[in-house]
């Protein structure tokens, strides 16, 4: 995959023109940016209160996610997590449906913290962003769920 010129903030495009999830965000959406700034990118859809209230806001998702359940998470820390959706892949090519073997090849440090064997949820370091991790759930030997999230966030876990 080739990064867009001047990229480094998740603005790379994949082979089909899909936005890449990582290392800093998804397209113009960057981890840590305010809710207001994220909405101004024009990349989100949803309705709900803007700004940091108590807890987390999950009322928005990337327009590119279509009908997929792929919320982004905002807290008083800004944008803290972006959920993968069909067609979105990491810079290393991992996407929903990737095999656990491909996941471990791309992210050798990924290990399960819940579930038996290679099934369950675990974290992997994000190459190029020490402040973030990939939160990946594997079921039946394939990536079922994935988030790019700040290592320190206050929405879940």
C-alpha positions in Angstrom: 0.0 0.0 0.0 1.2 3.4 -0.8 0.8 6.3 1.6 -0.6 9.6 0.3 2.1 12.3 0.1 2.6 14.0 3.4 0.8 11.2 5.1 1.7 9.7 8.5 -1.7 10.3 10.0 -3.6 7.3 8.6 -4.2 9.0 5.3 -2.9 6.1 3.2 -5.1 4.5 0.7 -5.3 0.8 0.0 -5.4 -0.8 -3.4 -9.1 -0.2 -3.8 -8.9 3.3 -2.6 -10.1 2.3 0.9 -8.7 4.2 3.9 -6.1 2.5 5.9 -6.7 2.0 9.7 -3.4 3.2 11.3 -1.0 4.1 12.5 -2.5 7.4 13.7 -6.1 7.2 12.5 -8.3 6.6 9.5 -7.9 9.2 6.7 -8.3 12.6 8.2 -9.5 11.2 11.5 -6.7 11.2 14.0 -6.6 9.6 17.4 -6.8 12.3 20.0 -8.5 14.9 17.9 -11.5 16.7 19.4 -15.1 15.6 18.5 -15.7 19.0 16.8 -12.6 18.8 14.7 -13.4 15.2 13.7 -16.9 16.2 12.6 -15.4 19.0 10.5 -13.4 16.4 8.4 -16.7 15.4 6.8 -15.7 11.7 7.2 -18.3 10.9 10.0 -22.0 10.2 10.0 -24.3 10.0 12.9 -26.3 12.1 15.3 -25.8 12.9 18.9 -24.4 15.4 21.3 -21.1 16.9 20.3 -18.3 17.3 22.8 -17.1 15.6 25.9 -19.7 14.7 28.4 -19.5 12.1 31.1 -18.5 8.7 29.6 -18.0 8.1 26.0 -19.8 9.1 22.8 -20.3 6.3 20.2 -23.0 8.1 18.1 -20.8 8.5 15.1 -19.0 6.2 12.6 -17.0 6.7 9.4 -19.2 7.3 6.3 -17.1 4.8 4.5 -18.4 2.1 6.9 -21.8 2.2 5.2 -24.2 0.0 7.1 -21.5 -1.7 9.2 -21.6 -1.4 13.0 -18.3 0.6 13.3 -18.5 3.3 15.9 -15.8 5.7 16.7 -15.3 6.5 20.4 -14.9 10.0 21.8 -14.2 10.9 25.4 -12.7 13.9 27.2 -9.4 12.7 25.6 -10.8 13.2 22.1 -11.1 10.5 19.6 -9.9 7.4 21.4 -10.9 4.4 19.2 -11.8 3.7 15.6 -13.6 0.4 14.8 -12.6 -1.5 11.7 -15.3 -2.2 9.1 -15.3 -4.5 6.0 -12.8 -3.1 3.4 -10.7 -1.2 6.0 -7.3 -2.7 6.6 -4.2 -1.9 8.6 -1.0 -0.7 6.8 0.2 -4.3 7.2 -2.9 -5.6 5.4 -4.9 -7.0 8.3 -8.6 -6.7 8.0 -11.8 -8.3 9.2 -11.6 -12.0 8.1 -7.8 -12.2 8.1 -6.5 -15.4 9.5 -4.8 -15.6 12.9 -1.6 -16.7 11.1 -1.6 -13.5 9.0 -2.4 -11.5 12.1 0.6 -13.0 14.0 2.9 -12.6 11.0 1.9 -8.9 10.7 2.0 -8.4 14.5 4.2 -11.0 16.2 3.5 -9.4 19.6 -0.2 -10.0 19.4 -1.4 -12.4 22.1 -4.7 -13.4 23.4 -5.6 -12.0 26.8 -9.1 -13.6 26.9 -10.1 -16.9 25.6 -8.3 -20.2 25.1 -5.4 -20.6 22.7 -5.5 -18.3 19.7 -9.2 -17.4 20.2 -10.4 -14.3 22.0 -9.2 -10.7 22.3 -5.7 -9.4 22.5 -3.6 -6.3 21.8 -0.8 -5.6 19.3 1.6 -2.7 19.1 0.9 -0.3 16.3 4.1 0.1 14.2 4.8 3.9 14.0 2.6 4.9 16.9 3.7 4.0 20.4 0.6 5.7 21.8 -1.8 3.3 20.1 -2.6 -0.4 20.0 -4.7 -2.6 17.8 -7.4 -4.3 19.9 -8.2 -7.5 17.9 -10.7 -10.3 18.6 -10.2 -13.6 16.9 -13.0 -16.2 16.5 -12.8 -19.5 14.5 -9.2 -18.6 13.5 -10.1 -15.3 11.9 -10.2 -11.6 12.8 -13.7 -10.9 13.8 -13.4 -7.4 15.4 -10.6 -4.8 15.4 -10.1 -1.3 16.8 -7.3 1.2 16.5 -7.2 2.8 19.9 -5.2 4.9 22.2 -3.1 2.8 24.6 -4.5 4.9 27.4 -8.2 5.6 26.9 -11.1 5.9 29.2 -14.1 4.4 27.3 -13.8 0.7 27.9 -11.6 -2.0 29.4 
